[in-house]
Amino acid sequence: MKLINKQDKKLVFAVMLIIIGAFVRIFEFCAIPSGLNQDEAFAGYEAFSILNYGIDSAGYHNPCYFVSWGQRYECT
């Protein structure tokens, strides 16, 4: 005799995933940074564009400095 059928197993699995996902998002919620700020995101985009296209967003070919928000950031 089967105690739990296949459909019930799927439901239990889905509920467990939701509970684990909620716990991961709520646990130490204030200690985890909220995300990237604009400078970090722009530097990531610059690195992506140089890696894939060989130029930055200003059109410079393999620049030594990133120009972002009116400032120059040295790539080290």
Stockholm file with secondary structure:
# STOCKHOLM 1.0

chainA/1-76         MKLINKQDKKLVFAVMLIIIGAFVRIFEFCAIPSGLNQDEAFAGYEAFSILNYGIDSAGYHNPCYFVSWGQRYECT
#=GR chainA/1-76 SS CCSSCHHHHHHHHHHHHHHHHHHHHHTTTTTSCCCCCHHHHHHHHHHHHHHHHSBCTTCCBSCSEEEETTEEEECC
#=GC SS_cons        CCSSCHHHHHHHHHHHHHHHHHHHHHTTTTTSCCCCCHHHHHHHHHHHHHHHHSBCTTCCBSCSEEEETTEEEECC
//
